[in-house]
Amino acid sequence: MNFAGAKPTTTKPARLDTADLTIVGGGGHVGIPLVLAFAEAGYRVNVHDTNRDVLETLRAGRLPFIEYGGEALLAKALERDRLVFTSAPADISRSGPVIITIGTPIDEFLNPVRKVVQDCIEALLPHLADGQLLVLRSTVFPGTTDWLDGHLKRNNRELKLAFCPERMVQGHGIKELKETPQIISATTPAAEEEAAKLFSAIAHELVVVTPREAELAKLFNNAYRYIEFATANQFYLIAKAAPTR
């Protein structure tokens, strides 16, 4: 499947209350690389975050943490008026995709705490339109995408729901977005098609799978990296503890 070079389908005037897409949690480690990648691809992005200090930092042309290559892209995006900064759910655009960079935490018994995702969605729902694409981006417990789809339907809402997980090392997100195939999954063919078209603007290759496959792939990717870090730490501790003579 190749949607390379896809662009926003409409050209909107450069107004503060319009955007081609919204990224919820756009001031975080997952959100900022995504914001800058879409802005570089020509989209006008609503950077939505409850942390207003982070939004002001970005508005001033600074990054709140290290993201290699990010400052230049941020300066360019600001110069071209491709960023909108909001913190209230009512400011989310009702016409473009909404990407949520909030994952599913676990409790002390390792059970998923889906209420965090649910509370986020509930706050946004009154300001989203049926037919709008809603994308989950961060790590979620397996089954969360289908559970959320059912929750929306039980509340008589017809949003297009997708799960397109990020897979990158903090600080290298911009580089890895360009080099790493993007996983696309959705609960309907229409949502899958729209999500694929959206992410083809910033990814060179797409891998389309089911939501459960995408959720597991994200967890396996996280576990593999944790094992790499843990192994390196153990080798260091063994070497440090070894006698020098």
PATIKOL-8867 format. One record per residue (C-alpha): residue number from 1; x, y, z. Coordinates in steps of 0.2 Angstrom, whole numbers. Example, Ala and Ser with C-alpha at 12.3 -4.5 7.8 and 13.67 -1.06 7.14 Angstrom:
<pts>
<pt><k>1</k><c1>62</c1><c2>-22</c2><c3>39</c3></pt>
<pt><k>2</k><c1>68</c1><c2>-5</c2><c3>36</c3></pt>
</pts>
This chain:
<pts>
<pt><k>1</k><c1>0</c1><c2>0</c2><c3>0</c3></pt>
<pt><k>2</k><c1>8</c1><c2>16</c2><c3>-5</c3></pt>
<pt><k>3</k><c1>0</c1><c2>33</c2><c3>-2</c3></pt>
<pt><k>4</k><c1>17</c1><c2>43</c2><c3>-3</c3></pt>
<pt><k>5</k><c1>16</c1><c2>61</c2><c3>-5</c3></pt>
<pt><k>6</k><c1>-2</c1><c2>63</c2><c3>2</c3></pt>
<pt><k>7</k><c1>-6</c1><c2>81</c2><c3>7</c3></pt>
<pt><k>8</k><c1>-21</c1><c2>89</c2><c3>16</c3></pt>
<pt><k>9</k><c1>-36</c1><c2>88</c2><c3>5</c3></pt>
<pt><k>10</k><c1>-41</c1><c2>106</c2><c3>9</c3></pt>
<pt><k>11</k><c1>-32</c1><c2>122</c2><c3>9</c3></pt>
<pt><k>12</k><c1>-37</c1><c2>133</c2><c3>24</c3></pt>
<pt><k>13</k><c1>-34</c1><c2>151</c2><c3>28</c3></pt>
<pt><k>14</k><c1>-20</c1><c2>155</c2><c3>40</c3></pt>
<pt><k>15</k><c1>-32</c1><c2>158</c2><c3>55</c3></pt>
<pt><k>16</k><c1>-28</c1><c2>155</c2><c3>73</c3></pt>
<pt><k>17</k><c1>-44</c1><c2>145</c2><c3>75</c3></pt>
<pt><k>18</k><c1>-41</c1><c2>133</c2><c3>60</c3></pt>
<pt><k>19</k><c1>-30</c1><c2>117</c2><c3>59</c3></pt>
<pt><k>20</k><c1>-28</c1><c2>102</c2><c3>47</c3></pt>
<pt><k>21</k><c1>-26</c1><c2>91</c2><c3>62</c3></pt>
<pt><k>22</k><c1>-25</c1><c2>91</c2><c3>81</c3></pt>
<pt><k>23</k><c1>-12</c1><c2>82</c2><c3>92</c3></pt>
<pt><k>24</k><c1>-18</c1><c2>79</c2><c3>110</c3></pt>
<pt><k>25</k><c1>-3</c1><c2>79</c2><c3>121</c3></pt>
<pt><k>26</k><c1>7</c1><c2>88</c2><c3>107</c3></pt>
<pt><k>27</k><c1>19</c1><c2>95</c2><c3>119</c3></pt>
<pt><k>28</k><c1>26</c1><c2>79</c2><c3>125</c3></pt>
<pt><k>29</k><c1>40</c1><c2>67</c2><c3>119</c3></pt>
<pt><k>30</k><c1>28</c1><c2>58</c2><c3>108</c3></pt>
<pt><k>31</k><c1>18</c1><c2>73</c2><c3>102</c3></pt>
<pt><k>32</k><c1>32</c1><c2>85</c2><c3>97</c3></pt>
<pt><k>33</k><c1>41</c1><c2>75</c2><c3>84</c3></pt>
<pt><k>34</k><c1>24</c1><c2>71</c2><c3>77</c3></pt>
<pt><k>35</k><c1>19</c1><c2>89</c2><c3>77</c3></pt>
<pt><k>36</k><c1>35</c1><c2>95</c2><c3>68</c3></pt>
<pt><k>37</k><c1>34</c1><c2>81</c2><c3>55</c3></pt>
<pt><k>38</k><c1>17</c1><c2>85</c2><c3>50</c3></pt>
<pt><k>39</k><c1>21</c1><c2>104</c2><c3>50</c3></pt>
<pt><k>40</k><c1>36</c1><c2>100</c2><c3>39</c3></pt>
<pt><k>41</k><c1>24</c1><c2>90</c2><c3>27</c3></pt>
<pt><k>42</k><c1>13</c1><c2>105</c2><c3>25</c3></pt>
<pt><k>43</k><c1>-1</c1><c2>103</c2><c3>38</c3></pt>
<pt><k>44</k><c1>-7</c1><c2>116</c2><c3>50</c3></pt>
<pt><k>45</k><c1>-6</c1><c2>107</c2><c3>67</c3></pt>
<pt><k>46</k><c1>-16</c1><c2>111</c2><c3>82</c3></pt>
<pt><k>47</k><c1>-4</c1><c2>108</c2><c3>97</c3></pt>
<pt><k>48</k><c1>-16</c1><c2>103</c2><c3>111</c3></pt>
<pt><k>49</k><c1>-9</c1><c2>101</c2><c3>128</c3></pt>
<pt><k>50</k><c1>-15</c1><c2>104</c2><c3>146</c3></pt>
<pt><k>51</k><c1>3</c1><c2>110</c2><c3>151</c3></pt>
<pt><k>52</k><c1>2</c1><c2>128</c2><c3>146</c3></pt>
<pt><k>53</k><c1>20</c1><c2>131</c2><c3>151</c3></pt>
<pt><k>54</k><c1>26</c1><c2>119</c2><c3>138</c3></pt>
<pt><k>55</k><c1>15</c1><c2>128</c2><c3>125</c3></pt>
<pt><k>56</k><c1>22</c1><c2>144</c2><c3>129</c3></pt>
<pt><k>57</k><c1>40</c1><c2>137</c2><c3>127</c3></pt>
<pt><k>58</k><c1>36</c1><c2>130</c2><c3>110</c3></pt>
<pt><k>59</k><c1>27</c1><c2>146</c2><c3>105</c3></pt>
<pt><k>60</k><c1>44</c1><c2>155</c2><c3>110</c3></pt>
<pt><k>61</k><c1>53</c1><c2>144</c2><c3>98</c3></pt>
<pt><k>62</k><c1>61</c1><c2>133</c2><c3>111</c3></pt>
<pt><k>63</k><c1>59</c1><c2>114</c2><c3>114</c3></pt>
<pt><k>64</k><c1>56</c1><c2>108</c2><c3>132</c3></pt>
<pt><k>65</k><c1>68</c1><c2>93</c2><c3>130</c3></pt>
<pt><k>66</k><c1>81</c1><c2>87</c2><c3>118</c3></pt>
<pt><k>67</k><c1>74</c1><c2>82</c2><c3>101</c3></pt>
<pt><k>68</k><c1>88</c1><c2>81</c2><c3>88</c3></pt>
<pt><k>69</k><c1>84</c1><c2>92</c2><c3>73</c3></pt>
<pt><k>70</k><c1>68</c1><c2>99</c2><c3>81</c3></pt>
<pt><k>71</k><c1>73</c1><c2>117</c2><c3>84</c3></pt>
<pt><k>72</k><c1>76</c1><c2>120</c2><c3>66</c3></pt>
<pt><k>73</k><c1>59</c1><c2>112</c2><c3>61</c3></pt>
<pt><k>74</k><c1>50</c1><c2>122</c2><c3>75</c3></pt>
<pt><k>75</k><c1>57</c1><c2>138</c2><c3>69</c3></pt>
<pt><k>76</k><c1>52</c1><c2>135</c2><c3>52</c3></pt>
<pt><k>77</k><c1>34</c1><c2>129</c2><c3>57</c3></pt>
<pt><k>78</k><c1>32</c1><c2>145</c2><c3>67</c3></pt>
<pt><k>79</k><c1>38</c1><c2>156</c2><c3>53</c3></pt>
<pt><k>80</k><c1>26</c1><c2>148</c2><c3>41</c3></pt>
<pt><k>81</k><c1>11</c1><c2>149</c2><c3>54</c3></pt>
<pt><k>82</k><c1>9</c1><c2>131</c2><c3>54</c3></pt>
<pt><k>83</k><c1>6</c1><c2>129</c2><c3>73</c3></pt>
<pt><k>84</k><c1>-9</c1><c2>133</c2><c3>83</c3></pt>
<pt><k>85</k><c1>-8</c1><c2>131</c2><c3>102</c3></pt>
<pt><k>86</k><c1>-23</c1><c2>126</c2><c3>113</c3></pt>
<pt><k>87</k><c1>-26</c1><c2>119</c2><c3>130</c3></pt>
<pt><k>88</k><c1>-46</c1><c2>118</c2><c3>130</c3></pt>
<pt><k>89</k><c1>-55</c1><c2>104</c2><c3>123</c3></pt>
<pt><k>90</k><c1>-67</c1><c2>116</c2><c3>115</c3></pt>
<pt><k>91</k><c1>-53</c1><c2>123</c2><c3>104</c3></pt>
<pt><k>92</k><c1>-50</c1><c2>106</c2><c3>95</c3></pt>
<pt><k>93</k><c1>-55</c1><c2>107</c2><c3>76</c3></pt>
<pt><k>94</k><c1>-71</c1><c2>97</c2><c3>72</c3></pt>
<pt><k>95</k><c1>-65</c1><c2>94</c2><c3>54</c3></pt>
<pt><k>96</k><c1>-48</c1><c2>86</c2><c3>54</c3></pt>
<pt><k>97</k><c1>-40</c1><c2>71</c2><c3>62</c3></pt>
<pt><k>98</k><c1>-37</c1><c2>70</c2><c3>81</c3></pt>
<pt><k>99</k><c1>-22</c1><c2>60</c2><c3>86</c3></pt>
<pt><k>100</k><c1>-21</c1><c2>56</c2><c3>105</c3></pt>
<pt><k>101</k><c1>-3</c1><c2>53</c2><c3>112</c3></pt>
<pt><k>102</k><c1>-10</c1><c2>46</c2><c3>129</c3></pt>
<pt><k>103</k><c1>-6</c1><c2>28</c2><c3>133</c3></pt>
<pt><k>104</k><c1>-14</c1><c2>15</c2><c3>145</c3></pt>
<pt><k>105</k><c1>-5</c1><c2>15</c2><c3>162</c3></pt>
<pt><k>106</k><c1>-6</c1><c2>0</c2><c3>174</c3></pt>
<pt><k>107</k><c1>-10</c1><c2>-1</c2><c3>192</c3></pt>
<pt><k>108</k><c1>0</c1><c2>-10</c2><c3>206</c3></pt>
<pt><k>109</k><c1>-7</c1><c2>-27</c2><c3>201</c3></pt>
<pt><k>110</k><c1>-2</c1><c2>-24</c2><c3>182</c3></pt>
<pt><k>111</k><c1>-20</c1><c2>-22</c2><c3>177</c3></pt>
<pt><k>112</k><c1>-24</c1><c2>-9</c2><c3>163</c3></pt>
<pt><k>113</k><c1>-31</c1><c2>8</c2><c3>169</c3></pt>
<pt><k>114</k><c1>-42</c1><c2>12</c2><c3>154</c3></pt>
<pt><k>115</k><c1>-50</c1><c2>26</c2><c3>164</c3></pt>
<pt><k>116</k><c1>-36</c1><c2>38</c2><c3>159</c3></pt>
<pt><k>117</k><c1>-39</c1><c2>35</c2><c3>141</c3></pt>
<pt><k>118</k><c1>-58</c1><c2>35</c2><c3>144</c3></pt>
<pt><k>119</k><c1>-57</c1><c2>52</c2><c3>154</c3></pt>
<pt><k>120</k><c1>-47</c1><c2>60</c2><c3>140</c3></pt>
<pt><k>121</k><c1>-60</c1><c2>54</c2><c3>126</c3></pt>
<pt><k>122</k><c1>-75</c1><c2>59</c2><c3>137</c3></pt>
<pt><k>123</k><c1>-68</c1><c2>77</c2><c3>138</c3></pt>
<pt><k>124</k><c1>-65</c1><c2>78</c2><c3>119</c3></pt>
<pt><k>125</k><c1>-81</c1><c2>70</c2><c3>113</c3></pt>
<pt><k>126</k><c1>-93</c1><c2>85</c2><c3>115</c3></pt>
<pt><k>127</k><c1>-81</c1><c2>94</c2><c3>103</c3></pt>
<pt><k>128</k><c1>-78</c1><c2>80</c2><c3>90</c3></pt>
<pt><k>129</k><c1>-90</c1><c2>77</c2><c3>75</c3></pt>
<pt><k>130</k><c1>-96</c1><c2>60</c2><c3>70</c3></pt>
<pt><k>131</k><c1>-86</c1><c2>54</c2><c3>55</c3></pt>
<pt><k>132</k><c1>-70</c1><c2>62</c2><c3>62</c3></pt>
<pt><k>133</k><c1>-54</c1><c2>52</c2><c3>62</c3></pt>
<pt><k>134</k><c1>-48</c1><c2>48</c2><c3>80</c3></pt>
<pt><k>135</k><c1>-30</c1><c2>40</c2><c3>81</c3></pt>
<pt><k>136</k><c1>-23</c1><c2>32</c2><c3>97</c3></pt>
<pt><k>137</k><c1>-4</c1><c2>34</c2><c3>96</c3></pt>
<pt><k>138</k><c1>4</c1><c2>28</c2><c3>112</c3></pt>
<pt><k>139</k><c1>6</c1><c2>11</c2><c3>121</c3></pt>
<pt><k>140</k><c1>-11</c1><c2>4</c2><c3>125</c3></pt>
<pt><k>141</k><c1>-16</c1><c2>-12</c2><c3>134</c3></pt>
<pt><k>142</k><c1>-21</c1><c2>-26</c2><c3>121</c3></pt>
<pt><k>143</k><c1>-39</c1><c2>-24</c2><c3>117</c3></pt>
<pt><k>144</k><c1>-40</c1><c2>-6</c2><c3>121</c3></pt>
<pt><k>145</k><c1>-44</c1><c2>0</c2><c3>103</c3></pt>
<pt><k>146</k><c1>-59</c1><c2>-12</c2><c3>101</c3></pt>
<pt><k>147</k><c1>-65</c1><c2>-8</c2><c3>119</c3></pt>
<pt><k>148</k><c1>-64</c1><c2>11</c2><c3>115</c3></pt>
<pt><k>149</k><c1>-73</c1><c2>7</c2><c3>98</c3></pt>
<pt><k>150</k><c1>-87</c1><c2>-2</c2><c3>108</c3></pt>
<pt><k>151</k><c1>-88</c1><c2>12</c2><c3>121</c3></pt>
<pt><k>152</k><c1>-90</c1><c2>25</c2><c3>108</c3></pt>
<pt><k>153</k><c1>-104</c1><c2>15</c2><c3>99</c3></pt>
<pt><k>154</k><c1>-113</c1><c2>13</c2><c3>116</c3></pt>
<pt><k>155</k><c1>-113</c1><c2>31</c2><c3>117</c3></pt>
<pt><k>156</k><c1>-121</c1><c2>33</c2><c3>100</c3></pt>
<pt><k>157</k><c1>-105</c1><c2>41</c2><c3>93</c3></pt>
<pt><k>158</k><c1>-98</c1><c2>36</c2><c3>75</c3></pt>
<pt><k>159</k><c1>-80</c1><c2>41</c2><c3>75</c3></pt>
<pt><k>160</k><c1>-67</c1><c2>33</c2><c3>64</c3></pt>
<pt><k>161</k><c1>-55</c1><c2>25</c2><c3>76</c3></pt>
<pt><k>162</k><c1>-37</c1><c2>20</c2><c3>72</c3></pt>
<pt><k>163</k><c1>-22</c1><c2>14</c2><c3>82</c3></pt>
<pt><k>164</k><c1>-6</c1><c2>19</c2><c3>74</c3></pt>
<pt><k>165</k><c1>8</c1><c2>17</c2><c3>87</c3></pt>
<pt><k>166</k><c1>24</c1><c2>27</c2><c3>88</c3></pt>
<pt><k>167</k><c1>40</c1><c2>17</c2><c3>89</c3></pt>
<pt><k>168</k><c1>55</c1><c2>28</c2><c3>93</c3></pt>
<pt><k>169</k><c1>69</c1><c2>33</c2><c3>105</c3></pt>
<pt><k>170</k><c1>67</c1><c2>49</c2><c3>114</c3></pt>
<pt><k>171</k><c1>77</c1><c2>62</c2><c3>106</c3></pt>
<pt><k>172</k><c1>78</c1><c2>54</c2><c3>90</c3></pt>
<pt><k>173</k><c1>59</c1><c2>54</c2><c3>85</c3></pt>
<pt><k>174</k><c1>60</c1><c2>66</c2><c3>70</c3></pt>
<pt><k>175</k><c1>74</c1><c2>55</c2><c3>62</c3></pt>
<pt><k>176</k><c1>65</c1><c2>38</c2><c3>66</c3></pt>
<pt><k>177</k><c1>48</c1><c2>44</c2><c3>59</c3></pt>
<pt><k>178</k><c1>56</c1><c2>46</c2><c3>42</c3></pt>
<pt><k>179</k><c1>65</c1><c2>29</c2><c3>43</c3></pt>
<pt><k>180</k><c1>54</c1><c2>18</c2><c3>53</c3></pt>
<pt><k>181</k><c1>39</c1><c2>9</c2><c3>44</c3></pt>
<pt><k>182</k><c1>22</c1><c2>16</c2><c3>51</c3></pt>
<pt><k>183</k><c1>10</c1><c2>3</c2><c3>58</c3></pt>
<pt><k>184</k><c1>-8</c1><c2>7</c2><c3>53</c3></pt>
<pt><k>185</k><c1>-23</c1><c2>-2</c2><c3>61</c3></pt>
<pt><k>186</k><c1>-41</c1><c2>3</c2><c3>63</c3></pt>
<pt><k>187</k><c1>-58</c1><c2>-4</c2><c3>67</c3></pt>
<pt><k>188</k><c1>-66</c1><c2>0</c2><c3>50</c3></pt>
<pt><k>189</k><c1>-60</c1><c2>0</c2><c3>32</c3></pt>
<pt><k>190</k><c1>-64</c1><c2>18</c2><c3>31</c3></pt>
<pt><k>191</k><c1>-54</c1><c2>23</c2><c3>46</c3></pt>
<pt><k>192</k><c1>-39</c1><c2>12</c2><c3>40</c3></pt>
<pt><k>193</k><c1>-39</c1><c2>21</c2><c3>23</c3></pt>
<pt><k>194</k><c1>-40</c1><c2>38</c2><c3>31</c3></pt>
<pt><k>195</k><c1>-26</c1><c2>34</c2><c3>44</c3></pt>
<pt><k>196</k><c1>-15</c1><c2>27</c2><c3>30</c3></pt>
<pt><k>197</k><c1>-18</c1><c2>43</c2><c3>19</c3></pt>
<pt><k>198</k><c1>-13</c1><c2>54</c2><c3>34</c3></pt>
<pt><k>199</k><c1>3</c1><c2>45</c2><c3>39</c3></pt>
<pt><k>200</k><c1>9</c1><c2>42</c2><c3>22</c3></pt>
<pt><k>201</k><c1>13</c1><c2>61</c2><c3>22</c3></pt>
<pt><k>202</k><c1>27</c1><c2>58</c2><c3>35</c3></pt>
<pt><k>203</k><c1>31</c1><c2>39</c2><c3>33</c3></pt>
<pt><k>204</k><c1>40</c1><c2>31</c2><c3>19</c3></pt>
<pt><k>205</k><c1>32</c1><c2>14</c2><c3>22</c3></pt>
<pt><k>206</k><c1>16</c1><c2>8</c2><c3>29</c3></pt>
<pt><k>207</k><c1>12</c1><c2>-9</c2><c3>37</c3></pt>
<pt><k>208</k><c1>-7</c1><c2>-12</c2><c3>39</c3></pt>
<pt><k>209</k><c1>-12</c1><c2>-24</c2><c3>52</c3></pt>
<pt><k>210</k><c1>-27</c1><c2>-27</c2><c3>64</c3></pt>
<pt><k>211</k><c1>-28</c1><c2>-17</c2><c3>80</c3></pt>
<pt><k>212</k><c1>-24</c1><c2>-32</c2><c3>91</c3></pt>
<pt><k>213</k><c1>-8</c1><c2>-35</c2><c3>80</c3></pt>
<pt><k>214</k><c1>-3</c1><c2>-17</c2><c3>81</c3></pt>
<pt><k>215</k><c1>-5</c1><c2>-17</c2><c3>100</c3></pt>
<pt><k>216</k><c1>5</c1><c2>-32</c2><c3>102</c3></pt>
<pt><k>217</k><c1>19</c1><c2>-26</c2><c3>90</c3></pt>
<pt><k>218</k><c1>20</c1><c2>-10</c2><c3>101</c3></pt>
<pt><k>219</k><c1>22</c1><c2>-20</c2><c3>117</c3></pt>
<pt><k>220</k><c1>35</c1><c2>-31</c2><c3>109</c3></pt>
<pt><k>221</k><c1>45</c1><c2>-17</c2><c3>103</c3></pt>
<pt><k>222</k><c1>45</c1><c2>-9</c2><c3>120</c3></pt>
<pt><k>223</k><c1>50</c1><c2>-25</c2><c3>128</c3></pt>
<pt><k>224</k><c1>64</c1><c2>-28</c2><c3>116</c3></pt>
<pt><k>225</k><c1>71</c1><c2>-11</c2><c3>119</c3></pt>
<pt><k>226</k><c1>69</c1><c2>-13</c2><c3>138</c3></pt>
<pt><k>227</k><c1>79</c1><c2>-29</c2><c3>137</c3></pt>
<pt><k>228</k><c1>93</c1><c2>-21</c2><c3>127</c3></pt>
<pt><k>229</k><c1>94</c1><c2>-7</c2><c3>140</c3></pt>
<pt><k>230</k><c1>94</c1><c2>-20</c2><c3>155</c3></pt>
<pt><k>231</k><c1>107</c1><c2>-31</c2><c3>147</c3></pt>
<pt><k>232</k><c1>119</c1><c2>-16</c2><c3>144</c3></pt>
<pt><k>233</k><c1>116</c1><c2>-11</c2><c3>162</c3></pt>
<pt><k>234</k><c1>120</c1><c2>-28</c2><c3>169</c3></pt>
<pt><k>235</k><c1>136</c1><c2>-30</c2><c3>159</c3></pt>
<pt><k>236</k><c1>141</c1><c2>-13</c2><c3>166</c3></pt>
<pt><k>237</k><c1>137</c1><c2>-19</c2><c3>184</c3></pt>
<pt><k>238</k><c1>147</c1><c2>-35</c2><c3>181</c3></pt>
<pt><k>239</k><c1>162</c1><c2>-26</c2><c3>174</c3></pt>
<pt><k>240</k><c1>162</c1><c2>-13</c2><c3>188</c3></pt>
<pt><k>241</k><c1>161</c1><c2>-27</c2><c3>201</c3></pt>
<pt><k>242</k><c1>175</c1><c2>-37</c2><c3>194</c3></pt>
<pt><k>243</k><c1>192</c1><c2>-37</c2><c3>203</c3></pt>
<pt><k>244</k><c1>204</c1><c2>-26</c2><c3>194</c3></pt>
<pt><k>245</k><c1>219</c1><c2>-37</c2><c3>198</c3></pt>
</pts>
